[in-house]
């Protein structure tokens, strides 16, 4: 099973440069086997054109490397903390994609202004607090995970309904049920951040998406009566609606 997961995580990592989400080696994807309590993550600082499935590193939920010849991503403690505190996620991605980083640098949530946002994120994508000098010195990457979890708890956000966050002055982290879905969510986040930036430049009027339209777009893909796409039971019944 771990060999299959390594291949899955490798393929997800290779999507990052193809989707324009990373520059150089500024990103990483991981995926977890919940039954074994182990996750697989990209090695630190390895160029994407040199990366191979066998380079992936296996880590336990205490953050200890259990298999692999290379050092795991420097963000491994963040992934470890998120896996331990968001028990229903199966994959995590971190990038420094520029539009999302712009909002993170400004310490701003990415607001829900359009239906592109609502298709994937049910609320604003929150900007978690920047780390203090003491938190950085104590455990930089571990405390990065803590500030994300703290923000979701403090704001009473559902991490499954809003599968991503910004860390202020740092960048985006996204997650999903699989590594591939986490990468999908990271790309949507980047697109929405760019769209929002331009919207906020074009008008000072309130452009926030009304709740009824946000509900419609989110729940038609994710609700119990979802009908978007070909995998939902009602998709053929409602096919003409799309």
Order of alpha helices (4+ residues) and beta strands (2+ residues): alpha-beta-beta-beta-beta-alpha-beta-alpha-alpha-beta-alpha-beta-beta-alpha-alpha
